[in-house]
């Protein structure tokens, strides 16, 4: 019943752009905080960007000024616009939905590869 589905990943050259999208179903979307995480093999999962039910945003320092998170409560979607991409941005990106601590729902991830 509860599902998060990510899309928009792919292969881009350094300096390029991608827009990721996460579509939610089975939740009252407008009440949830939505977060994008990323993970590379052998490394710890990292919080990239977060937007609360009230619209407040936070970003990891390494993406500030390059990435923008947004949500559309009418469409039950959250997007991540990624500009000026760097090789160190290469990872699997995951969408997360939370209403209270311990209620996390995860998508299956979308691969982003930044390489020439």
Order of alpha helices (4+ residues) and beta strands (2+ residues): beta-beta-beta-beta-beta-beta-beta-beta-beta-beta-beta
